[in-house]
């Protein structure tokens, strides 16, 4: 019964790391650099948040299946199959959680007082160094919120995961899919236990984040 | 040496159109809020781009619209004191001051580094802020912030110093003392300096040259 818990934690952790780097990268690109087609990119990044996860899962399945563009490439060149493996869980969770990381990072970067960045520039820092030494460190609270929410979202991912990774016990069964499976097959006790774990964990995450943010605000830094 | 500039820029309500040349002296630009004073400084520093014009700092052309020269701000070597001082809150006073030095050529060579550090210490000593070294900018007074910001701008040996209303963030009680301090500091400056203000007293106190700006034009 703890297999789904362990898999979920592993998947959510890796997905958060991926979403963190991608989210920060795109937020930097789209807020601090001049990129053509900004609005289009931004819309694509936000789309997984507004589309039903089943649609995201379906599209991912099209791309990563044996005959999909990326799936065929991976299978032919490396002999790797993505669909119905735990890697599929990671991909689904990363894609669905990415908008949260992106949004939080973007908001955090935009809320940094521009005069700090301009001062850094006049002191000889190029755009990336300004970001690395000033914008990013001053975005701390927003970035941390992003990480926590991304992790929570990745942990709770259900629809896209079911489409892309299936629900194979011991292999791709995460907490949410396991709860669904337990309910369908009438294993109420198992479902209750997992629900309890999930609610407790999510509560602790968000509660901890709020406390930390309040403390941070109080210190004024 | 010195600075010469001709800046033309379309703004929302009027066109900014100014031309001036100074040597190693202090120019005060006076004018009401919204007269275009800060825009001049921003164009000089390279934070904003003039539509047309020519800017030369210490005989080096940093902007020329005709020949499409526009050196980015980080390569202009111009010291800029922002109105709110813009001290990095995530760094100590010392790291704020050393920030610009870390971008200098040779900072990571021991010899050059020693020399640069000694210069930084000297500036901090002169401005009387050595004791603040390990403090965070949020925890020091307005006058101290101003001196730290001055040290940070001066430590990279800029060829032009821009001061955007450097006294407006200070309370009236400390102003006269800070005016005195600045007077002494001004004597040590050997570079062209432009100070903008809407306070006529400041131009009387510090100006070697003075111009007044109204809706983007020099009126006297």
Interface residues (C-beta under 8 A of the other chain):
Chain A: X113 X115 X116 X118 X119 X120 X121 X122 X123 X124 X125 X126 X129 X133 X134 X137 X138 X220 X221
Chain B: X45 X46 X47 X72 X73 X74 X75 X76 X77 X78 X79 X80 X82 X83 X84 X86 X88 X89 X90 X99 X100 X103 X104 X136 X138 X152 X153 X156
